[in-house]
Amino acid sequence: MRPPPLPDRSTRGAEPLIAAAAIVLYLGLSLRKMAAYAADGRFWAEDGMMFSKIAAMDAAHGLVMLVHGHLTLPANLVVVASSLVDFRLAPFVSTWLSFALQSIPFAMVVAFRRELGLAWWGPAVFAALLVGLPQAAEVWANPVTLQFHFTLAAALLAVLATGTGLRRHGSRALLVLCGLSGIPAHFLAPVFLAQAAITRDRERWVQFGILAGTALLQLGLLTYSGFETGGDRSLRPPLWVVWLPTVSHQVLGPLFGIGLGDQLATFLRSVPTHNRELLVYALVCSVPIVALALRLREDERLSRVLVACAAVLVVASMVTARGDPTHLVSSWSGGRYFFAPNALIALYLLNLAARRPGIGIFGLIAILLAAASLRIEHYLGGPPWKQEYEAAMRSQAPKVNIWPGGWTVDVPPPRRGSAH
């Protein structure tokens, strides 16, 4: 195996400028993506349900409210904060606090660029790819999907060095928050366990212990609530339930976008019926995944951990997904499960480009960038909050329409001294 290149010292003095440029680009692209709801904010689907329940509680009970039988502490924190302001401003607070929290993984990538093996341009390209992922529209700036961003943060903690002093304690605190954000981050426990066993690093054992502890807490809460998971889940699905959604979301979606990618994915849905021609089509679409797997045999630890985290998250999410598994063979349905894995694969490609630059890897990144640029403005729409709020206040309606169509939020009782 070729040794990794020596650290690039030529840009050391420009690190603040590199970080600032990446952050400005990330914020600019995010504002473009959020243009339809940046000014007034929005409630997204289950956010309205959470707000209606938490607004009727005191803040302490709101923080520990269970969603589908488990604790989603960061989401609860955001919704509690939004319930403390005037109802008209609540979705604005919810949206922007969610955006601030979801930006933690990107901040980690910027702060630890060198440790992640990225070139000076890596964080800026990662910003564009992250905002332009086909799955980003579903998980952008809303509390209920913060668990997927904290899962990405947990994966980065598995990749990065454990550090010492303040960094070590900060990583522990962040990992606790990741475990309390929901269920998905716990799928990474085997990665932390494997690293602890291989490296015999005491801090890796501590990290695994943190995830194991929060997993036991979440399992206890699920047991207490009667496993109220929001739908049927199968832990023994057929192989295609993992294979075909992976091809759809990690190959067709990023390359061709949601529209065309979903049309191409519809052909894959006939593979389980043993259609031979479509089986060949599915195998051809799987070539990038196979090539990545073969490539990893000669790669370094960081790359292997990045891809291992992505693979574990995909398999675990698909195996435990609820409902009819065929709806996952799509470039949009169930996309939230693939947001963190695709972000990790993007990081791997950027790491590879920095270590072993070549026309092939740069060509692939250019294709992904071109595809991502077409999706920067893509968001899942709904009625404007200001318009719906004012209409509900005029008619004294008990509910306000939120995003997407068909979802509503209850109008909370007015506070003493409140005008609404």
PEJOMO-V697363 format. One record per residue. N is the residue number from 1. RES is the residue in one letter. D_LAST is the distance of its C-alpha to the last C-alpha in Angstrom with 2 decimals. Layout:
n={N | N}
res={RES | RES}
d_last={D_LAST | D_LAST}
This chain:
n={1 | 2 | 3 | 4 | 5 | 6 | 7 | 8 | 9 | 10 | 11 | 12 | 13 | 14 | 15 | 16 | 17 | 18 | 19 | 20 | 21 | 22 | 23 | 24 | 25 | 26 | 27 | 28 | 29 | 30 | 31 | 32 | 33 | 34 | 35 | 36 | 37 | 38 | 39 | 40 | 41 | 42 | 43 | 44 | 45 | 46 | 47 | 48 | 49 | 50 | 51 | 52 | 53 | 54 | 55 | 56 | 57 | 58 | 59 | 60 | 61 | 62 | 63 | 64 | 65 | 66 | 67 | 68 | 69 | 70 | 71 | 72 | 73 | 74 | 75 | 76 | 77 | 78 | 79 | 80 | 81 | 82 | 83 | 84 | 85 | 86 | 87 | 88 | 89 | 90 | 91 | 92 | 93 | 94 | 95 | 96 | 97 | 98 | 99 | 100 | 101 | 102 | 103 | 104 | 105 | 106 | 107 | 108 | 109 | 110 | 111 | 112 | 113 | 114 | 115 | 116 | 117 | 118 | 119 | 120 | 121 | 122 | 123 | 124 | 125 | 126 | 127 | 128 | 129 | 130 | 131 | 132 | 133 | 134 | 135 | 136 | 137 | 138 | 139 | 140 | 141 | 142 | 143 | 144 | 145 | 146 | 147 | 148 | 149 | 150 | 151 | 152 | 153 | 154 | 155 | 156 | 157 | 158 | 159 | 160 | 161 | 162 | 163 | 164 | 165 | 166 | 167 | 168 | 169 | 170 | 171 | 172 | 173 | 174 | 175 | 176 | 177 | 178 | 179 | 180 | 181 | 182 | 183 | 184 | 185 | 186 | 187 | 188 | 189 | 190 | 191 | 192 | 193 | 194 | 195 | 196 | 197 | 198 | 199 | 200 | 201 | 202 | 203 | 204 | 205 | 206 | 207 | 208 | 209 | 210 | 211 | 212 | 213 | 214 | 215 | 216 | 217 | 218 | 219 | 220 | 221 | 222 | 223 | 224 | 225 | 226 | 227 | 228 | 229 | 230 | 231 | 232 | 233 | 234 | 235 | 236 | 237 | 238 | 239 | 240 | 241 | 242 | 243 | 244 | 245 | 246 | 247 | 248 | 249 | 250 | 251 | 252 | 253 | 254 | 255 | 256 | 257 | 258 | 259 | 260 | 261 | 262 | 263 | 264 | 265 | 266 | 267 | 268 | 269 | 270 | 271 | 272 | 273 | 274 | 275 | 276 | 277 | 278 | 279 | 280 | 281 | 282 | 283 | 284 | 285 | 286 | 287 | 288 | 289 | 290 | 291 | 292 | 293 | 294 | 295 | 296 | 297 | 298 | 299 | 300 | 301 | 302 | 303 | 304 | 305 | 306 | 307 | 308 | 309 | 310 | 311 | 312 | 313 | 314 | 315 | 316 | 317 | 318 | 319 | 320 | 321 | 322 | 323 | 324 | 325 | 326 | 327 | 328 | 329 | 330 | 331 | 332 | 333 | 334 | 335 | 336 | 337 | 338 | 339 | 340 | 341 | 342 | 343 | 344 | 345 | 346 | 347 | 348 | 349 | 350 | 351 | 352 | 353 | 354 | 355 | 356 | 357 | 358 | 359 | 360 | 361 | 362 | 363 | 364 | 365 | 366 | 367 | 368 | 369 | 370 | 371 | 372 | 373 | 374 | 375 | 376 | 377 | 378 | 379 | 380 | 381 | 382 | 383 | 384 | 385 | 386 | 387 | 388 | 389 | 390 | 391 | 392 | 393 | 394 | 395 | 396 | 397 | 398 | 399 | 400 | 401 | 402 | 403 | 404 | 405 | 406 | 407 | 408 | 409 | 410 | 411 | 412 | 413 | 414 | 415 | 416 | 417 | 418 | 419 | 420}
res={M | R | P | P | P | L | P | D | R | S | T | R | G | A | E | P | L | I | A | A | A | A | I | V | L | Y | L | G | L | S | L | R | K | M | A | A | Y | A | A | D | G | R | F | W | A | E | D | G | M | M | F | S | K | I | A | A | M | D | A | A | H | G | L | V | M | L | V | H | G | H | L | T | L | P | A | N | L | V | V | V | A | S | S | L | V | D | F | R | L | A | P | F | V | S | T | W | L | S | F | A | L | Q | S | I | P | F | A | M | V | V | A | F | R | R | E | L | G | L | A | W | W | G | P | A | V | F | A | A | L | L | V | G | L | P | Q | A | A | E | V | W | A | N | P | V | T | L | Q | F | H | F | T | L | A | A | A | L | L | A | V | L | A | T | G | T | G | L | R | R | H | G | S | R | A | L | L | V | L | C | G | L | S | G | I | P | A | H | F | L | A | P | V | F | L | A | Q | A | A | I | T | R | D | R | E | R | W | V | Q | F | G | I | L | A | G | T | A | L | L | Q | L | G | L | L | T | Y | S | G | F | E | T | G | G | D | R | S | L | R | P | P | L | W | V | V | W | L | P | T | V | S | H | Q | V | L | G | P | L | F | G | I | G | L | G | D | Q | L | A | T | F | L | R | S | V | P | T | H | N | R | E | L | L | V | Y | A | L | V | C | S | V | P | I | V | A | L | A | L | R | L | R | E | D | E | R | L | S | R | V | L | V | A | C | A | A | V | L | V | V | A | S | M | V | T | A | R | G | D | P | T | H | L | V | S | S | W | S | G | G | R | Y | F | F | A | P | N | A | L | I | A | L | Y | L | L | N | L | A | A | R | R | P | G | I | G | I | F | G | L | I | A | I | L | L | A | A | A | S | L | R | I | E | H | Y | L | G | G | P | P | W | K | Q | E | Y | E | A | A | M | R | S | Q | A | P | K | V | N | I | W | P | G | G | W | T | V | D | V | P | P | P | R | R | G | S | A | H}
d_last={66.59 | 66.15 | 64.83 | 61.44 | 61.70 | 61.74 | 58.40 | 57.64 | 57.98 | 57.90 | 54.12 | 53.67 | 53.06 | 50.53 | 48.32 | 45.40 | 45.56 | 45.76 | 42.74 | 40.71 | 41.67 | 40.67 | 37.26 | 36.58 | 37.68 | 35.53 | 32.39 | 33.31 | 33.98 | 30.81 | 28.72 | 30.68 | 29.98 | 26.23 | 26.08 | 23.93 | 21.11 | 21.88 | 19.41 | 16.19 | 17.57 | 17.70 | 17.87 | 21.47 | 22.66 | 23.02 | 20.40 | 17.78 | 19.87 | 20.18 | 16.50 | 15.86 | 18.75 | 18.26 | 14.62 | 16.19 | 18.96 | 19.71 | 20.61 | 24.32 | 24.30 | 22.06 | 24.69 | 27.46 | 25.88 | 28.50 | 27.99 | 30.82 | 32.65 | 32.80 | 30.99 | 29.16 | 28.46 | 27.46 | 24.98 | 23.59 | 23.39 | 21.39 | 18.88 | 18.63 | 17.98 | 15.18 | 13.56 | 13.74 | 11.45 | 7.79 | 7.45 | 7.87 | 10.98 | 12.24 | 14.79 | 16.07 | 16.93 | 18.40 | 20.46 | 21.94 | 22.69 | 24.39 | 26.33 | 27.46 | 28.78 | 30.40 | 32.27 | 34.28 | 37.14 | 37.47 | 37.62 | 40.37 | 42.31 | 42.18 | 43.14 | 45.98 | 47.23 | 50.84 | 50.77 | 49.46 | 52.35 | 50.36 | 51.78 | 50.11 | 48.41 | 47.31 | 43.77 | 42.90 | 44.29 | 42.52 | 39.18 | 39.87 | 41.08 | 38.14 | 35.49 | 37.69 | 38.47 | 37.81 | 35.98 | 33.67 | 31.18 | 30.32 | 29.98 | 28.38 | 25.34 | 23.82 | 23.97 | 25.78 | 28.83 | 29.22 | 32.09 | 34.20 | 33.82 | 34.76 | 37.68 | 38.82 | 38.59 | 40.73 | 43.25 | 43.54 | 44.22 | 47.00 | 48.47 | 48.26 | 50.62 | 49.57 | 49.98 | 50.54 | 48.84 | 45.21 | 45.07 | 46.38 | 43.85 | 41.00 | 42.23 | 42.34 | 38.76 | 37.59 | 39.65 | 38.06 | 34.61 | 36.04 | 37.33 | 34.04 | 32.16 | 33.52 | 36.85 | 38.22 | 39.28 | 41.66 | 43.71 | 45.05 | 46.66 | 50.05 | 50.05 | 49.55 | 52.18 | 54.66 | 54.23 | 54.74 | 57.86 | 59.31 | 58.65 | 58.99 | 56.37 | 54.99 | 51.54 | 51.35 | 52.01 | 49.20 | 46.82 | 48.01 | 47.59 | 43.95 | 43.19 | 45.33 | 43.47 | 39.98 | 41.46 | 42.73 | 39.36 | 37.62 | 40.48 | 40.14 | 36.43 | 37.28 | 40.01 | 37.81 | 35.23 | 38.04 | 37.96 | 34.66 | 35.02 | 33.15 | 36.34 | 40.12 | 41.84 | 45.54 | 47.42 | 50.60 | 49.81 | 52.64 | 53.45 | 52.01 | 48.48 | 48.77 | 51.06 | 49.54 | 45.86 | 47.15 | 49.06 | 46.11 | 43.50 | 45.79 | 48.24 | 47.09 | 43.39 | 43.95 | 46.90 | 45.77 | 41.99 | 39.77 | 41.00 | 44.76 | 44.72 | 43.22 | 45.84 | 48.56 | 47.13 | 47.45 | 51.21 | 51.02 | 49.60 | 53.05 | 54.88 | 54.61 | 56.57 | 59.49 | 59.51 | 62.06 | 61.14 | 57.49 | 58.62 | 60.46 | 57.34 | 55.31 | 58.07 | 58.12 | 54.35 | 54.91 | 57.38 | 54.89 | 53.92 | 57.61 | 58.48 | 55.83 | 57.19 | 60.74 | 59.77 | 58.37 | 61.81 | 62.91 | 59.73 | 58.69 | 56.62 | 53.35 | 53.49 | 54.40 | 51.54 | 49.03 | 50.30 | 50.78 | 47.11 | 46.17 | 48.66 | 47.61 | 43.92 | 44.81 | 47.17 | 45.04 | 41.88 | 43.85 | 45.72 | 42.65 | 40.37 | 39.13 | 39.72 | 42.33 | 44.04 | 44.93 | 41.37 | 41.88 | 44.73 | 42.44 | 41.30 | 37.58 | 37.13 | 37.03 | 37.01 | 34.96 | 38.13 | 40.07 | 37.81 | 39.33 | 42.89 | 42.84 | 41.59 | 44.48 | 46.97 | 45.83 | 46.53 | 49.90 | 50.85 | 49.94 | 51.95 | 54.84 | 54.75 | 55.06 | 57.89 | 59.87 | 58.96 | 60.42 | 59.92 | 58.83 | 55.93 | 54.79 | 55.03 | 52.84 | 50.17 | 50.33 | 49.81 | 46.81 | 45.36 | 45.90 | 44.22 | 41.27 | 40.82 | 40.20 | 37.28 | 35.46 | 32.88 | 32.66 | 29.34 | 28.01 | 25.59 | 22.60 | 19.87 | 18.03 | 14.68 | 13.10 | 14.56 | 13.68 | 9.98 | 9.80 | 12.19 | 10.43 | 7.29 | 10.15 | 12.23 | 9.92 | 11.99 | 12.28 | 13.25 | 13.03 | 16.47 | 17.74 | 21.23 | 23.86 | 23.67 | 23.36 | 21.14 | 17.56 | 14.98 | 13.28 | 9.53 | 9.54 | 8.92 | 6.26 | 8.54 | 10.28 | 9.24 | 5.77 | 3.79 | 0.00}
